[in-house]
C-alpha cells in the first residue's frame, strides 16, 4: 500500500477566501456569522448565516464564464486554484490520466434551480436557461475542476450530505493508496443559503434562531445551543502519493493515515442518540491506521450546535476513547464557521492540518454555559498551544452518513 500525503490546500469561507486569512481568524476566535443581507430574510425564522463576502467571480473568470457556473462551482474552482498554487504542482509534468477529482456537494446548484423555476413560472419555458442542468447538478464542481485542470483520472462527486468533505478526502486516500491515481483534488463545496433552504431547515427546527446576536448563535456543546447556523463555501485539498510528492520535491503538509465510514441506519435526519455510527466511523479510521486511542492528540468535532448531535458525538468519543476521552482536546470549528454543509469536512481538515503543523488548536467559541452531559475538553478558553502528532476529524450527515479521517504530522 502506498503512503498518502496532503500537498496543497485552498478555501473559500465566511472566515476568509484563502487559507492564511481563514486560519488566523480561527485562531483569533472570530465568528463569521452575520445577518443575511443578500436576500430578504425578514419573514424567516432564522435570518443569520455564514456568508462568503468579497468574492468576485467575474474578476476571476470574466462575466461570460462566471455566468455559466453556479455559486457552489465558483467556490470550488476558486478553492481548487489556491490548492493547486499552494501545492506547486506543475500540471504540464503530471500524468493527467492519473490525476483525479473527488469533490462533492450536498445540495448542488440550488440557486440556479430556484432562479429558473421562477423564470419558468413568470416568463415561460422558452426563457429557461439551457445551462440549468449542467449548472445545478451536484457533480458540476468536480466536473469543472476536472475540465479546468485536464484531470482524466478518477472523477467522482460523493453525496453523503454533510460528511461529503471527509468522504471525498477518504475515498481519494483509498484511490491513491491502492495505486489507481498519483494526485487527487478532494473536498466539497456548498452555496445553498436561500429563502427556500432556510425556510425548510427552519421549519424543521434545525437552525438557531438567535437572530439578535449572530456571532453568538453557533455554540457547540453549550447548554443553551438551539441549532446550527447555515453557511457556505468550498475547501479543496491536493492529496498525493508520497513517492510522487517526494520526486517533485513537494512541500508535504501532513499525511493521511486512516479513514472510516459508517451509517447510523437509524433515521433520515436525526443522528443516532448514542452516536452509534459516529463511534463506528472513528473506530474504523483508527483500526485501519493501526492507531490506538491513546495516540490521538486532538479531535476536530463535527459539532453543529444541535442539542442531540453534540451530545451523541460526545457519547461516541467517550465510548471509543474511554478514560482517554477526557485527556484529548476536542475543538469545534463550526462555532466560528457555522455549518458549511458539504464543504464542512474539507474546511475542518485544513484547520487540522494547520494545527498539526503549528502545534496550536483553535478554540470552541461561545461555550459559556457548559452542558453537564457534554463534559470533555472542548478548548473553550482560546487557542491552545500543544504538542500534536495525530489528529482525528469527524463529519456526519443527514441519512446517517458518517466519515472520519485520521491525519498525522509529517
Secondary structure, 3 states (H helix, E strand, C coil): CCCEEEEEEEEEECCECCHHHHHHHHHCCCCCCEECCCCCCCCCCCCEEECCCCCCHHHHHCHHHHCCCCHHHHHHHHHHHHHHHHHCCCHHHCCHHHEEEEEECCCCCHHHHHHHHHHHHHHCHHHCCCCHHHHHCCCHHHHHHHHHHCCCCCEECCCCHHHHHHHHHHHHHHHHHCCCCCEEEEEEEECCCCHHHHHHHHHCCCECCCCCCHHHCCCCCECCCCCECEECEEEEEEEEEHHHHHHCCCCCCEEEEEEEEEECCCCCCCCCCCCHHHHHHHHHHHHHHCCCHHHCCEEECCCCCCHHHHHHHHHHHHHHHHHHHHHCEEECCHHHHCECHHHHHHHHHHHHHHHHHHCEECCCCCCCCECCCCCCCCCCCCCEECCCCEEEEEEEECCCEEEEEEEECC
